Structure formats: structure tokens, C-alpha cells
Amino acid sequence: MGRLATKLAKPAAVASILAVSIMAMPGGAGKLRRQPDGHSGRRACTPRCGGARKGLANAGIQVGGAYYAEPFYNWGGIDQGGEYMGVLELYMDADMKKLGLWDGLCFHANGFQIHGNSITGANIGGLMPVTSFEALPATRLFELWLEQHLFNDTVSIKVGQLAADEEFFAADGGGFFINGTWGWAPIAAENNPGGGPAYPLATPGVRVAVTPTENTNVMVGVYNGDPSPACAADDPQICNPHGLEFELDDDPLLMIEGAYNYDLAGGRLPGTIKIGGWNHFGDFVDNRVDVGGDLVVVTGNSGKPLDNDHALYIILDQLLWRVPGSEDAQGVGMFLRFAAPPTTGTWSTSTLTVA
């Protein structure tokens, strides 16, 4: 994402999106994994190593990696042709109790070696990438954090270099799709400086999660409001080329999300509903209307100054039909995601998918 140099707020600039797809759903709505977080979604204190890594796992250290390869060919767009993009992810997790510290403390770090060319940038020119792996070629650190679990895992506090899209604003059913819009949505990427704290850029932050019951969860995250420093290139991935810029002096980004898990049809059809939102406490300029309320594209005036940038969203994951006799909730499901800035009363981004 290009840096929003003037921090443009776009309450109605992003067109609504409607997409429908049908496929087999190999798990309940709450058990699906997003792309492209690879290992990142696992709880760091849970060793999952074997073979040559078993000794490290027994000592509380887990290391591993994954390689993602994506060849694409475009028959239309602004340029016809093929492109290849590859991402190597390496990670390390540690159970700090086994390393001599206290119970419930976990460490996690991961990074990417990204190579190849973006078919969106080279051949299509779309607002959002065709695939959620697309990024400028680079070797970069992604997340680096410590997480403390408290009160029988009902509370966790995570501190470090964090990416908000790893935990917030995610429909679990979107993990079946490779398109970038099913992850960090356009309304978040285009309205937050530097695209916000999302792949491939993380930023210093704190996240607190509370799970009062098995069915409910509440998360609050506070992040540095821009994942990269300003530079002449005016591109956050160039301004923070290796993920080693730990910015702390930008206006903060606050994210809040609550989730409720439920079951229908006597427990055979699991579902999850999430309600959340964010507020960026920086100074912005409305990209739609000027101080007189007239359209900027008509008057040519500067946009109306805004004290902050905020939006609300709601997400629903629901299994609709379950394969008879299946224990892992295989079947057909759907997910919906709506987001809008409340001050406009207009849905600026909406997605509907049946998966």
C-alpha cells in the first residue's frame, strides 16, 4: 500500500464488493485459518515439533518454516502475461517457563523472504492485491512479541512488534480464499497511514484478550499508528524495507473486537459473530467533501479536516449444512463481513461470501 501522505480519510471512496462462492468447508467456522499468516496464528507455548526438532521442542523452543509459491497468468487487464511470487516464512516460538522464567510467558518471532513480482502491480493495477501474499521483494522481520497468559488462560497480554490483521477484522471463512480482500479489508488498508499494521508490516503495540466464557472473547489492541517512517519514496514497504523500524511517535490506532461462538441445530452447525471497530487518533483530511460539504472532485478544494479516522464492522461465520456423520463439521458454510465509518451512514466496504 502506498503511504497516505496526507492521511486521507475515504468514507465513501471504496466501492461496495459482493462476491459469492461455494465449496466444501472442512471445519467449523471458528476453526479455520486465515492466509497468509502461516504459523503465526498458533499459540506460542504449544510445541508442535518432531524429528530433528524434537529436542528443541522438549526444551521449550519451536522452530520451523513454510514456503508459499504462487504463479499467475493474466489474460486481460493492463498487461497480459505471467508472474511468480514466492514467500519463505521462518518462525521461532518459545515456552519461557521451560527456559527458566515463569509460567504462561511465550515468545514468538517470524519473518519473510519475499521474492518475485506482483501480478496486481505489473499486469492488473487493482486497488487490492489478487493474492494476500503480494508484497515488494524483501527480507523482513514481521512479528516479534512476548505474550503472558493469566488466570487459567482467560486473559492474555501481548506486547511487541504486532500486526493487527493477525487477530482483528478477520472472517475465518476467508481462509479458503487467496484474494487480498478477504484479509485486511480495503476500508482498513486505504484509510490508515501506511496501510495500517498488516502484512507485511507490523508495528509496536499491546493487545489484551479476555475470554470470560468458552463462547465469548473480547480483544483490545493499541498500536503505533503508522508502521513505517516517512521517506522520499512515499511507500511504506520501501520506507521500512526490512521491518526493523520500530516507530513509537505516531498517533495511536485503537482496535476493539468482541466475538461470540454459538451452535445451531443441536450443536451440529457452529457459528461465530464478531463486532468491532477502530479509531485512529491522528489528523486526517476528508477525501470526499470540503469544509462547505461540497464534493472535492467538483470544487477542487482541499478536503475537510478530520480529528480522527474510525469505522465499525460486523462479521458472521456460519456452517449451513453438515455432512451426515462428520465429526469435524465438514459441510457448506458462509461468511459475511460489513464495515462502515459511522459518521457517513454509508456502507463503504461490504463483502458477502458463501463458502
C-alpha positions in Angstrom: 0.0 0.0 0.0 1.3 3.5 -0.8 1.7 5.8 2.2 -1.2 8.1 2.8 1.0 11.2 2.9 -1.9 13.5 3.8 -3.7 10.7 5.7 -6.7 10.8 3.5 -9.9 9.5 5.1 -12.2 7.9 2.5 -15.6 7.3 4.0 -17.3 6.6 0.7 -14.5 6.2 -1.8 -14.2 2.5 -1.7 -16.9 0.8 -3.8 -19.0 -2.0 -2.2 -18.0 -5.5 -3.1 -20.2 -8.6 -3.5 -18.7 -12.0 -4.0 -20.2 -15.4 -3.9 -18.5 -18.8 -3.9 -19.5 -22.3 -2.9 -17.1 -25.0 -1.7 -16.5 -27.8 0.9 -15.9 -26.5 4.4 -13.6 -28.8 6.3 -14.3 -27.4 9.8 -16.4 -25.3 11.9 -16.4 -21.5 11.4 -14.3 -20.9 14.4 -11.6 -23.4 13.4 -10.5 -22.0 10.0 -7.1 -20.4 9.5 -6.6 -17.2 7.6 -4.0 -16.6 4.9 -1.1 -15.9 4.8 -0.3 -16.0 8.4 1.3 -19.4 8.2 2.4 -20.4 11.7 1.7 -17.0 13.2 -1.8 -17.9 14.5 -0.6 -20.7 16.8 -0.2 -20.3 20.4 3.5 -19.9 21.0 3.6 -22.1 24.2 2.4 -25.2 22.3 5.3 -27.3 21.0 4.5 -29.0 17.7 7.9 -30.2 16.6 9.1 -33.6 15.7 12.1 -35.4 14.2 15.3 -33.4 14.4 13.5 -30.6 16.2 12.1 -32.7 18.9 14.9 -31.9 21.3 14.4 -28.2 20.9 10.6 -28.7 21.4 11.3 -30.6 24.6 13.4 -27.7 25.8 10.6 -25.3 25.0 11.8 -24.0 21.7 9.9 -24.5 18.4 11.4 -23.6 15.1 10.0 -24.1 11.6 9.1 -22.6 8.3 6.9 -22.8 5.3 7.2 -21.8 1.6 4.4 -20.4 -0.4 4.6 -20.4 -4.2 2.1 -18.6 -6.4 2.3 -18.5 -10.2 -0.3 -16.4 -12.0 -1.2 -15.6 -15.6 -3.3 -12.6 -16.7 -5.3 -12.7 -20.0 -6.8 -9.2 -19.7 -6.0 -6.2 -17.5 -3.5 -3.5 -18.4 -0.9 -6.0 -19.5 -1.1 -9.7 -20.5 1.4 -12.1 -19.1 2.5 -14.3 -16.2 4.2 -13.5 -12.8 5.5 -15.6 -10.0 5.7 -14.7 -6.3 7.2 -16.8 -3.5 7.3 -16.3 0.2 9.5 -18.1 2.6 8.4 -17.8 6.2 10.6 -18.8 9.2 9.5 -18.7 12.8 10.6 -19.4 16.3 8.4 -19.8 19.4 9.5 -20.4 23.0 7.8 -21.5 26.2 9.7 -19.2 28.6 8.9 -21.3 31.6 11.0 -24.2 30.2 13.8 -21.7 29.6 13.9 -20.7 33.3 11.3 -17.9 33.5 7.7 -18.0 34.7 4.6 -20.0 33.7 2.4 -18.7 30.8 5.0 -16.5 29.2 5.5 -17.1 25.5 7.9 -15.7 22.9 7.3 -15.5 19.1 9.2 -14.2 16.2 8.7 -14.7 12.4 10.0 -13.2 9.2 9.6 -13.4 5.5 11.8 -13.7 2.4 9.6 -12.3 -0.3 10.6 -12.6 -4.0 9.1 -12.4 -7.4 6.7 -9.9 -9.0 3.2 -8.8 -8.1 0.8 -9.6 -10.8 -1.6 -6.9 -9.5 1.0 -4.2 -9.8 2.6 -5.5 -13.1 -0.5 -6.7 -15.0 -3.8 -5.6 -13.4 -3.5 -2.4 -11.4 -6.2 -3.2 -8.9 -6.8 -1.4 -5.7 -6.3 -4.6 -3.6 -3.9 -7.4 -4.5 -5.0 -10.5 -6.3 -3.4 -12.6 -3.6 -2.8 -11.9 0.1 0.9 -12.8 -0.2 1.7 -10.0 -2.6 4.4 -7.5 -1.3 7.5 -5.9 -2.5 10.5 -8.3 -2.7 12.4 -8.1 0.6 13.8 -10.0 3.5 12.0 -8.6 6.6 11.0 -9.2 10.2 7.3 -9.5 10.7 6.2 -10.0 14.3 8.3 -10.1 17.4 6.4 -10.3 20.7 6.0 -11.7 24.3 2.6 -12.9 25.5 1.6 -13.6 29.0 -1.3 -15.9 29.8 -3.1 -15.4 33.1 -6.0 -16.8 35.2 -6.1 -20.2 33.5 -5.7 -18.7 30.0 -8.8 -16.5 30.4 -6.6 -13.4 30.0 -3.6 -12.8 27.7 -1.4 -9.7 27.2 0.8 -9.5 24.1 3.5 -6.8 23.8 5.9 -6.2 20.9 6.0 -5.8 17.2 2.4 -6.7 16.2 0.2 -7.0 13.1 -3.4 -6.2 13.8 -4.6 -8.3 10.9 -3.3 -11.4 12.6 -6.2 -11.2 15.1 -8.6 -8.4 14.2 -11.2 -7.8 11.4 -10.8 -11.4 10.1 -13.6 -13.7 8.9 -12.4 -17.2 9.5 -14.1 -18.4 6.3 -11.9 -16.1 4.3 -9.0 -18.5 4.9 -10.3 -20.5 1.9 -9.6 -17.7 -0.5 -6.3 -16.3 -1.7 -7.5 -12.8 -2.7 -6.2 -9.9 -0.6 -9.6 -8.5 0.1 -10.5 -11.4 2.4 -7.8 -10.5 4.8 -7.1 -6.9 5.8 -10.1 -5.2 4.1 -9.7 -2.2 1.7 -11.5 0.2 4.2 -8.8 -0.6 6.7 -5.8 -0.6 4.3 -6.8 2.6 2.5 -7.9 4.7 5.5 -4.9 4.0 7.8 -1.5 5.5 7.4 0.9 3.2 5.7 -1.9 0.7 5.2 -2.1 0.0 8.9 -0.3 -2.7 10.9 -0.9 -5.6 8.5 1.1 -7.9 6.3 3.9 -7.4 5.5 4.3 -4.6 8.0 4.0 -4.8 11.8 4.3 -2.0 14.4 4.9 -1.7 18.2 1.7 -2.4 20.1 -0.1 -4.0 23.0 -3.0 -6.4 22.7 -5.2 -7.6 25.7 -7.6 -10.5 25.2 -10.2 -11.7 27.7 -12.1 -15.0 27.4 -14.7 -14.9 30.2 -16.5 -18.0 28.9 -15.9 -20.7 26.3 -18.2 -18.9 23.9 -17.1 -15.2 24.3 -13.9 -13.3 23.7 -13.0 -9.6 23.8 -9.8 -8.1 22.4 -8.4 -4.6 22.7 -5.3 -3.5 20.8 -3.3 -0.3 20.8 -0.7 0.1 18.0 1.6 2.8 16.8 -0.5 4.5 14.1 2.0 4.1 11.2 4.1 1.0 10.5 6.8 2.9 8.7 8.6 6.2 8.9 8.2 9.0 6.4 10.7 8.9 3.5 11.1 10.3 0.0 9.9 7.0 -1.6 6.4 7.6 -0.2 5.8 3.8 0.0 5.7 2.2 3.5 7.4 -1.1 2.3 10.3 0.9 0.9 10.4 3.3 4.0 10.5 0.2 6.3 12.5 -2.2 4.0 13.3 -4.9 6.5 10.7 -4.5 9.2 13.3 -3.1 11.6 11.8 0.4 12.0 10.2 0.3 15.4 8.2 3.5 15.3 6.8 4.8 18.6 6.0 8.5 17.9 2.9 8.4 15.7 -0.7 8.9 16.8 -2.1 5.6 18.1 -4.5 3.2 16.5 -7.1 1.6 18.8 -8.9 -1.6 17.8 -11.6 -3.4 19.8 -13.4 -6.6 18.9 -15.9 -8.9 20.6 -16.7 -12.4 19.5 -19.4 -14.9 20.4 -19.4 -18.6 19.4 -22.7 -20.4 19.2 -24.3 -23.6 17.8 -27.5 -24.2 15.8 -29.4 -27.4 15.1 -28.4 -29.1 18.4 -24.7 -28.3 18.1 -24.3 -29.5 14.5 -24.0 -26.1 12.9 -21.4 -23.9 14.7 -21.1 -20.2 14.0 -19.3 -17.1 15.2 -20.4 -13.4 15.2 -17.8 -10.6 15.7 -18.5 -6.9 16.3 -15.6 -4.5 16.3 -14.2 -1.2 15.2 -11.1 1.0 15.3 -10.2 4.6 15.9 -7.0 6.3 14.7 -6.3 9.4 16.8 -4.3 11.2 14.1 -5.2 14.3 12.0 -6.8 13.4 8.6 -8.3 15.1 5.6 -11.6 14.1 4.1 -11.0 12.9 0.6 -14.7 13.3 -0.3 -16.0 16.7 0.8 -14.6 20.1 1.6 -15.3 22.3 4.6 -18.5 23.5 2.9 -19.8 20.0 2.4 -19.3 20.0 -1.3 -17.6 17.3 -3.3 -13.8 17.8 -3.6 -13.8 16.3 -7.1 -16.2 19.1 -8.1 -14.8 22.1 -6.3 -11.1 21.2 -6.4 -10.8 22.5 -2.8 -8.9 20.7 0.0 -10.8 18.2 2.0 -12.4 18.9 5.3 -10.0 18.4 8.3 -10.9 15.4 10.5 -9.7 14.9 14.1 -9.6 11.1 13.7 -10.5 8.2 11.4 -12.8 5.4 12.6 -15.0 2.6 11.5 -17.3 -0.2 12.8 -17.6 -3.7 11.4 -19.5 -6.9 11.9 -18.5 -10.4 10.8 -20.5 -13.6 10.7 -19.2 -17.1 10.1 -21.8 -19.9 9.9 -21.9 -23.5 8.9 -25.1 -24.1 6.9 -25.1 -27.8 6.1 -23.0 -30.5 7.7 -22.0 -33.8 6.1 -24.0 -36.5 7.9 -21.8 -38.4 10.4 -18.9 -36.0 10.1 -17.1 -35.3 13.4 -15.1 -32.2 12.3 -18.1 -30.2 10.9 -17.4 -30.8 7.2 -20.1 -29.2 5.0 -21.2 -26.0 3.4 -20.8 -22.7 5.2 -20.9 -18.9 4.6 -19.3 -15.8 6.0 -20.3 -12.2 5.8 -18.3 -9.0 6.6 -19.6 -5.5 6.7 -17.7 -2.3 7.6 -18.5 1.4 7.5 -17.5 4.7 9.0 -20.4 5.6 11.3 -20.3 9.3 10.6 -21.4 8.9 6.9 -24.2 6.4 7.3 -23.0 4.8 4.1 -21.5 1.3 3.8 -18.1 2.0 2.2 -17.0 -1.6 2.2 -19.1 -4.8 2.3 -18.3 -8.4 1.5 -20.5 -11.4 1.3 -19.2 -14.9 0.6 -20.8 -18.3 0.8 -18.1 -20.9 1.3 
